[in-house]
Amino acid sequence: MARSAIERLRAVADVEWNQDPLRILDKDALCAAVGKHDILFCLLHDRIDREVIAANPHLRAIATMKITPSDIDVSEATVRRIPITVIPAIVTEATADIHWALLLAVARRVVEGDRLVREGIFPGSQSSYLEAAMVSGKVLGLVGGGGRIGRAVARRARGFGMRALYWGPRRLPESDEQESSLTYVSLEQVLAEADFVSLHSPLRPDTYHQIGARELGLMKPTAFLINTARGAIVDEVALSVALAERRIAGAGLDVFEDEPHVTPALLKLTNTVLTPHLGSAVTELRETMAHFVVDNILAILNGQQPPNCCNPEIYATAS
């Protein structure tokens, strides 16, 4: 947590927080903490279910450092007239950056090369041992790619001279397609033609396992899958099989179905690059995100409706 945000809170309240960046609080620890405090400031990896909320009948607010209140029982909080606050959608560019980092790393076998050097193995500079895939001039296919992050990824693709295809449930206006150099095609065509399949769908019931065995089977054996959206969009078991059998070339993943747990088969594969949900992990961005949370909390403490409240109806009924 950004120290500057903590200091703003400490000026008006007693603050306790988890200071171990390698520890995710389990449910028992969350319930114990909620029971002793008026306001919960939670992060993306925290699951705030009915039991956590009920741990304190006098809980005044749930302030999350997420853009959407996923993994928070909004209905339960609303019934209890507890405001839930979020932050604006400000992670676009940082997430697009990590998306490209994964794409380049898995295509050019950067992680494999790093491991070899650390092990004292240095193939000849023109050895075939780490021959990899070209990125420049290839086809990028965006699934659910008409949103902010998909379009930011597509903008970066222009610098690599790539052709960008996209599919989503709603087609963009022609002017937006031209601005982002995007061509709208069917999902099947994206999967069949793309050298890099780039995932950007939101996680909803209809997008759960959107990419499964059938969809992976439509991809080229030389193609790569990149996911920085939500883990459950991909059937990780099916992906593990496709990667192990080299039915696709590789995958770069920043998100997983059951975080913080990762399907064990993925961990054993060399044609994967795996990062622990680093999309917004940029120092200045995280500080800005934390201050949005503090703005919401300070508004609540001052008896005002917070600026980023996702259940504002509690204020309407209160009046």
C-alpha positions in Angstrom: 0.0 0.0 0.0 1.3 3.4 -1.0 2.7 5.1 2.1 1.3 8.5 1.1 -2.2 7.0 1.0 -1.8 5.4 4.4 -0.6 8.7 5.9 -3.7 10.5 4.6 -5.9 7.9 6.4 -3.8 8.0 9.6 -4.5 11.7 9.8 -8.2 11.0 10.4 -8.4 7.4 11.7 -6.6 4.5 13.4 -5.2 2.4 10.6 -4.1 -1.2 10.6 -3.0 -3.0 7.4 -1.3 -6.1 6.2 2.3 -5.1 5.7 3.5 -8.4 4.2 3.4 -8.1 0.4 3.7 -11.9 0.0 0.8 -12.7 2.2 -2.8 -12.8 1.1 -5.1 -12.7 4.1 -7.2 -15.8 4.4 -10.9 -15.7 5.2 -10.5 -16.1 8.9 -8.0 -13.3 9.1 -10.3 -11.1 7.0 -13.3 -11.8 9.2 -11.2 -11.1 12.3 -10.0 -7.8 10.9 -13.4 -6.7 9.7 -14.9 -7.5 13.1 -12.6 -4.9 14.7 -12.8 -2.0 12.2 -15.3 0.4 10.8 -14.1 0.4 7.2 -12.5 -2.3 5.1 -10.0 -1.2 2.5 -9.5 -4.3 0.3 -7.6 -5.3 -2.8 -8.2 -7.2 -6.0 -7.2 -10.6 -4.5 -9.5 -10.3 -1.5 -12.9 -12.1 -1.6 -15.5 -10.3 0.4 -18.4 -12.7 0.7 -21.5 -12.6 3.0 -19.6 -14.2 5.9 -16.8 -11.5 5.8 -19.4 -8.7 5.6 -21.4 -10.2 8.5 -18.3 -10.3 10.7 -19.1 -6.8 11.7 -22.8 -5.7 12.0 -21.6 -2.1 12.2 -19.3 -2.1 9.2 -19.6 1.4 7.5 -18.0 0.8 4.1 -16.1 -1.5 1.8 -13.6 0.4 -0.3 -11.9 -1.7 -2.9 -8.9 -0.8 -5.1 -10.6 -2.5 -8.1 -12.5 -1.1 -11.1 -15.4 -3.4 -10.6 -16.7 -5.0 -7.4 -16.0 -8.6 -8.5 -15.5 -11.0 -5.6 -17.6 -8.7 -3.4 -21.1 -9.7 -2.4 -22.7 -6.5 -3.5 -26.3 -7.7 -2.8 -25.4 -8.5 0.8 -23.7 -5.1 1.4 -26.6 -3.3 -0.2 -29.1 -5.0 2.0 -27.0 -3.9 5.0 -26.8 -0.4 3.5 -23.0 -0.6 3.3 -21.5 1.5 0.5 -19.1 -0.3 -1.8 -16.6 2.0 -3.6 -14.3 1.2 -6.6 -11.8 3.2 -8.6 -11.9 4.7 -12.1 -10.7 2.7 -15.1 -7.1 3.9 -15.0 -5.1 0.7 -15.5 -5.4 0.6 -19.3 -1.9 1.5 -20.4 -0.2 -0.5 -17.6 -2.2 -3.6 -18.5 -1.4 -3.1 -22.2 2.3 -2.9 -21.3 2.3 -6.1 -19.4 0.4 -7.7 -22.2 3.1 -6.9 -24.6 5.8 -7.9 -22.2 4.2 -11.4 -22.0 3.8 -11.5 -25.8 7.4 -10.7 -26.5 8.8 -12.8 -23.7 7.0 -16.0 -24.8 7.5 -15.4 -28.5 11.2 -14.8 -28.2 11.8 -17.3 -25.4 13.2 -14.6 -23.1 12.6 -16.5 -19.8 14.2 -19.7 -21.2 17.2 -17.7 -22.2 17.5 -16.0 -18.9 17.4 -19.4 -17.1 20.1 -20.8 -19.3 22.5 -17.9 -18.7 22.0 -18.1 -14.9 22.8 -21.9 -15.1 26.0 -21.1 -16.9 24.8 -22.3 -20.3 25.5 -19.9 -23.2 24.6 -21.4 -26.6 26.5 -19.9 -29.5 25.2 -16.5 -30.6 23.9 -18.2 -33.8 22.9 -21.4 -32.2 19.5 -22.9 -33.2 18.8 -23.9 -29.6 16.6 -20.9 -28.7 15.2 -20.1 -32.2 11.8 -18.5 -31.7 8.9 -16.8 -33.4 8.8 -13.5 -35.2 6.6 -10.7 -33.8 6.9 -7.9 -36.3 4.6 -8.2 -39.3 2.5 -10.9 -37.8 -1.3 -11.0 -37.2 -2.7 -10.0 -33.8 -6.2 -11.3 -33.0 -8.1 -9.6 -30.2 -11.0 -11.5 -28.5 -13.3 -9.1 -26.8 -10.9 -6.5 -28.0 -13.1 -3.5 -28.6 -12.6 -2.1 -25.1 -10.0 0.2 -23.7 -7.2 -2.3 -23.1 -7.7 -4.2 -26.3 -7.5 -1.0 -28.3 -4.4 0.0 -26.3 -2.8 -3.3 -27.2 -3.7 -2.8 -30.8 -2.1 0.7 -30.8 1.2 -0.9 -29.8 0.8 -3.5 -32.5 1.1 -0.8 -35.1 4.7 -0.1 -34.0 5.4 -3.8 -34.9 3.8 -3.5 -38.3 1.2 -6.1 -37.3 -2.3 -6.5 -38.8 -4.9 -6.4 -36.0 -8.2 -8.4 -36.2 -10.8 -8.2 -33.5 -14.0 -9.8 -32.4 -16.5 -8.8 -29.7 -20.2 -9.0 -29.0 -20.5 -5.4 -30.3 -18.7 -4.0 -33.2 -17.0 -0.6 -32.8 -18.0 2.4 -34.9 -16.1 2.6 -38.2 -14.3 5.7 -37.0 -13.0 3.9 -33.9 -11.9 0.9 -36.1 -9.9 3.2 -38.3 -8.3 5.1 -35.4 -7.1 1.8 -33.9 -6.3 0.1 -37.2 -8.7 -2.8 -36.3 -10.6 -5.1 -38.7 -13.8 -6.8 -37.4 -14.1 -10.5 -38.1 -15.8 -13.5 -36.5 -14.3 -15.2 -33.4 -13.5 -18.3 -35.5 -11.6 -16.1 -38.0 -9.6 -14.4 -35.2 -8.6 -17.8 -33.8 -7.7 -19.3 -37.2 -5.7 -16.4 -38.6 -4.0 -14.8 -35.6 -0.4 -15.5 -34.8 -1.1 -14.0 -31.3 -4.5 -14.5 -29.8 -5.0 -11.7 -27.3 -7.8 -12.0 -24.7 -9.7 -9.0 -23.4 -13.2 -10.2 -22.5 -14.8 -9.3 -19.1 -15.6 -12.3 -16.9 -19.3 -13.1 -17.0 -21.3 -16.3 -17.0 -21.3 -16.3 -20.9 -17.5 -15.8 -21.1 -16.5 -18.4 -18.5 -14.2 -20.8 -20.4 -14.7 -18.8 -23.6 -11.5 -20.3 -24.8 -11.7 -24.1 -24.4 -10.6 -27.2 -26.3 -12.7 -26.3 -29.4 -11.3 -22.7 -29.6 -7.7 -23.8 -29.0 -8.2 -26.4 -31.8 -9.0 -23.6 -34.2 -5.7 -21.8 -33.5 -2.6 -22.4 -35.7 0.1 -24.7 -34.2 2.5 -21.7 -34.4 0.2 -19.3 -32.6 0.4 -18.0 -29.0 -2.3 -17.2 -26.5 -1.9 -14.1 -24.3 -4.3 -13.4 -21.4 -4.2 -10.4 -19.0 -8.0 -10.2 -18.7 -9.4 -12.8 -16.3 -8.2 -16.3 -15.7 -11.5 -18.1 -16.0 -12.0 -17.0 -19.5 -9.6 -19.8 -20.4 -10.1 -23.5 -19.6 -6.7 -24.0 -18.0 -6.8 -27.8 -18.2 -7.6 -27.7 -22.0 -4.9 -25.1 -22.4 -2.3 -27.2 -20.6 -3.1 -30.2 -22.9 -2.8 -28.0 -26.0 0.5 -26.6 -24.9 1.9 -30.0 -23.8 1.0 -31.5 -27.1 2.3 -28.5 -29.0 -1.0 -27.9 -30.7 -0.3 -24.2 -30.0 3.1 -22.7 -29.7 2.9 -21.1 -26.3 1.0 -18.9 -23.8 1.7 -15.8 -21.8 -0.6 -15.6 -18.7 -0.9 -12.9 -16.1 -4.2 -14.2 -14.7 -5.4 -17.6 -13.6 -8.7 -19.5 -13.0 -8.2 -19.9 -9.2 -5.8 -17.3 -8.1 -3.5 -17.5 -6.2 -3.4 -21.2 -7.3 -2.2 -22.2 -10.8 -3.0 -25.4 -12.6 0.0 -27.5 -11.8 0.4 -28.7 -15.4 1.1 -25.1 -16.6 4.0 -24.8 -14.2 5.8 -27.7 -15.8 5.7 -26.4 -19.3 8.6 -24.4 -20.9 6.5 -22.8 -23.5 4.7 -20.6 -21.0 5.5 -17.3 -19.4 3.5 -16.9 -16.1 3.3 -13.7 -14.0 1.3 -13.2 -10.8 -1.4 -10.7 -11.9 0.9 -7.8 -12.5 -1.4 -5.7 -14.7 -1.5 -2.6 -12.5 1.8 -3.2 -10.7 3.4 0.1 -11.6 4.6 2.2 -8.7 3.1 5.6 -9.7 -0.2 4.0 -10.9 -0.7 2.0 -7.7 -0.2 5.2 -5.7 -2.8 6.9 -7.7 -5.2 4.0 -7.3 -4.7 4.0 -3.5 -5.5 7.7 -3.4 -8.8 7.2 -5.2 -9.7 4.7 -2.5 -8.7 7.2 0.2 -10.9 9.9 -1.5 -13.9 7.5 -1.3 -13.2 6.7 2.4 -12.8 10.4 3.4 -16.1 11.2 1.7 -17.8 8.5 3.7 -16.2 9.7 7.0 -17.5 13.2 6.1 -21.0 11.9 5.7 -21.0 12.4 1.9 -21.8 10.0 -0.9 -18.4 8.8 -2.2 -17.5 9.7 -5.8 -17.0 6.1 -7.0 -19.9 4.2 -5.3 -21.2 1.2 -7.1 -24.4 0.8 -5.0 -25.6 4.4 -4.8 -29.2 3.2 -4.2 -28.4 2.9 -0.5 -28.2 6.7 -0.4 -31.4 7.2 -2.4 -33.4 4.9 0.0 -31.8 6.6 3.0 -33.3 9.9 2.0 
